[in-house]
């Protein structure tokens, strides 16, 4: 986008993943859930912060366009439901909006891979093994 559509790139104020945009629409809060943010390649998974060095490989100002990080694992919420959205949906204003998360992370939780010594296999278009670890396990390649 920066190379091929510089005018549009210059208009970017915030970078959000699709479900983070939905949460923004619901709450007015710009947030990114950690499990999904880790898939961007811009998250330092050890420190659980945006990786400024990785961001600078795209552009020096990318890190300033990233939203606040939140985590489903620590019961963070994306925000509370805006009054105008609540009215349109027939819901109570101000209810908490859960952050959601990456599809693999959420399916791992749903399948029970939340305790030590439990491994879940997900087979489909690709194959994935889920297991809880104390620290992130990264592919050294």
Protein Blocks (a to p, Z undefined) as FASTA:
>chain_A
ZZmmmmlmmmpmbdcdfklmmmmmmnopacddfklmmmnopacfknopacfklmmmmomk
lmmmpccdddfklopafbdcdfklmmmnopaehiacdebiafklmmmmmnopabghiacd
dddfbccdddddfbdcddfZZ
